[in-house]
Amino acid sequence: MTEQLSRQLNALGAIAIAIVLAFGFYAQFVAGELPCPLCLLQRVGFVAVMFGLICNVIYGPRPVHYAIMIFAALFGAAVALRQVALHVIPGTPYYGDAFFAYHFYTWAFITFSIIIFGTTVMLSFSSQYQAPRFQALKSMPILSKLAVISVLLITLLNVLSTFAECGPFQCPDNPESYWLLSYTN
């Protein structure tokens, strides 16, 4: 696998994770499902995975960037599994609506597991590792530019929406309204 192909695959991965987070925003703002603290931690895991992907796009593939992705996905998977475990006890209500028969936290666990597997596969192709070469945004292929812009935008939106929901305080366990806005569920 060439360095350029690896960069493009990492760009696709970053765009895919940005779409996952964008779907979370759809559920949050259109369906009115405010994310709980565990959901917000899963979003942190996804953002950290995107950070590793974008480092591979900008600076070229490096084992340390893949390690960031694996650690972030392990963190996100652990948080998602914790939330799944909270809701498997009979009589415990689920949090949020189901999507294709699974709740978002179950999908998050599945997605983080796929990320871990895919990252370890990508990590094994030693031909992608060449001398580090920074690639400026203006000289990137369009897919890489789209990935960088998507990651920056979705990360900023996550920071702003989390602050709007929780403010400078600890997020409530079962959020019902935004701290900053007058909007309530």
C-alpha positions in Angstrom: 0.0 0.0 0.0 1.4 3.4 -0.9 1.5 6.4 1.4 -0.9 8.3 -0.8 -3.5 5.5 -0.8 -3.1 5.2 2.9 -3.7 9.0 3.3 -6.9 8.7 1.2 -8.2 5.7 3.2 -7.6 7.7 6.4 -9.4 10.6 4.8 -12.4 8.4 4.0 -12.3 7.1 7.6 -12.4 10.6 9.0 -15.3 11.5 6.8 -17.2 8.3 7.9 -16.7 9.2 11.6 -17.8 12.8 10.9 -21.0 11.3 9.3 -21.5 9.2 12.5 -21.2 12.3 14.6 -23.4 14.3 12.3 -26.1 11.6 12.7 -25.8 12.1 16.4 -26.5 15.8 15.9 -29.5 14.9 13.8 -30.8 12.8 16.7 -29.9 15.6 19.1 -31.5 18.6 17.3 -34.1 17.1 15.1 -35.4 14.2 17.2 -34.8 16.1 20.4 -32.6 13.5 22.1 -30.1 15.3 24.3 -26.9 13.2 24.7 -26.3 11.9 28.2 -22.8 12.2 29.8 -21.8 8.7 28.5 -23.0 9.6 25.0 -20.8 12.8 25.2 -17.8 10.6 26.3 -18.4 8.4 23.3 -18.3 11.5 21.1 -15.0 12.4 22.6 -13.8 8.9 21.6 -14.9 9.5 18.0 -13.3 12.9 17.9 -10.0 11.4 19.2 -10.2 8.7 16.5 -10.7 11.4 13.9 -7.6 13.2 15.3 -5.4 10.1 14.6 -7.0 9.8 11.1 -6.3 13.5 10.3 -2.7 13.2 11.6 -2.2 10.4 9.0 -3.7 12.6 6.3 -1.7 15.7 7.1 1.6 14.2 8.3 1.6 10.8 6.6 0.8 7.5 8.1 2.7 6.7 11.3 2.3 3.9 13.9 1.9 6.5 16.6 -1.2 8.0 14.8 -2.7 4.5 14.5 -1.9 4.0 18.2 -3.9 7.2 19.0 -6.8 5.8 17.1 -6.7 2.4 18.9 -6.5 4.0 22.3 -9.3 6.4 21.5 -11.5 3.5 20.1 -10.7 1.4 23.2 -11.8 4.3 25.4 -15.0 4.8 23.3 -15.8 1.1 23.3 -15.3 0.9 27.1 -17.7 3.8 27.6 -20.2 2.4 25.1 -20.0 -1.1 26.7 -20.6 0.5 30.1 -23.8 2.1 28.8 -24.9 -1.1 27.2 -24.3 -2.8 30.5 -26.5 -0.2 32.3 -29.4 -1.0 30.1 -29.3 -4.8 29.9 -30.7 -5.3 33.4 -34.4 -6.3 33.0 -36.7 -3.4 33.8 -34.0 -0.7 33.2 -35.3 1.8 30.6 -33.2 2.4 27.5 -31.8 5.8 26.7 -33.0 7.3 23.3 -34.7 5.7 20.4 -33.5 2.5 18.6 -32.0 2.7 15.2 -32.2 -0.6 13.2 -33.1 -2.4 16.4 -30.1 -1.1 18.4 -29.6 2.0 20.4 -26.9 4.5 19.6 -24.6 3.3 22.4 -24.8 -0.3 21.0 -24.0 1.1 17.5 -21.1 3.1 19.1 -19.6 -0.1 20.6 -19.9 -1.9 17.2 -18.4 1.1 15.4 -15.5 1.3 17.8 -14.9 -2.4 17.5 -14.7 -2.0 13.7 -12.3 0.9 14.1 -10.0 -1.2 16.3 -10.0 -4.0 13.7 -9.6 -1.7 10.7 -6.8 0.2 12.4 -4.8 -2.9 13.2 -5.1 -4.0 9.6 -4.0 -0.6 8.3 -1.1 -0.6 10.8 0.3 -3.8 9.4 1.1 -2.4 5.9 4.7 -1.3 6.4 5.0 0.0 2.8 3.0 3.1 3.8 5.6 4.3 6.2 8.0 6.6 4.5 9.9 9.7 5.6 7.5 12.1 7.3 6.1 14.5 4.8 3.8 17.3 5.9 1.0 18.0 3.3 -0.4 21.5 3.4 -4.2 21.9 3.0 -3.8 23.7 -0.4 -1.8 20.9 -1.9 -4.0 18.0 -0.6 -6.3 16.1 -2.9 -10.0 17.1 -2.6 -10.9 14.1 -0.5 -8.3 15.0 2.1 -9.4 18.6 2.1 -13.0 17.5 2.7 -11.8 15.3 5.5 -9.9 18.0 7.3 -12.7 20.5 7.0 -15.3 17.9 8.1 -13.2 16.9 11.2 -12.6 20.5 12.2 -16.3 21.5 11.7 -17.8 18.5 13.5 -15.3 18.8 16.4 -16.2 22.5 16.8 -19.9 21.7 16.7 -19.5 19.0 19.4 -17.7 21.5 21.7 -20.4 24.1 21.2 -23.3 21.8 21.6 -21.8 20.2 24.7 -21.2 23.7 26.2 -24.8 24.7 25.3 -26.1 21.6 27.0 -23.9 21.5 30.1 -22.3 24.8 30.4 -19.3 24.9 32.7 -21.0 22.4 35.0 -21.2 18.7 35.2 -23.7 17.4 32.7 -26.9 16.0 34.2 -27.4 12.2 34.1 -30.7 12.5 32.3 -30.6 15.9 30.4 -33.9 17.5 29.7 -32.9 20.9 28.5 -30.0 23.0 27.3 -28.2 25.1 29.9 -27.4 27.9 27.5 -30.5 28.0 25.4 -34.1 28.3 26.3 -34.9 25.2 24.3 -36.3 22.3 26.4 -37.4 18.8 25.4 
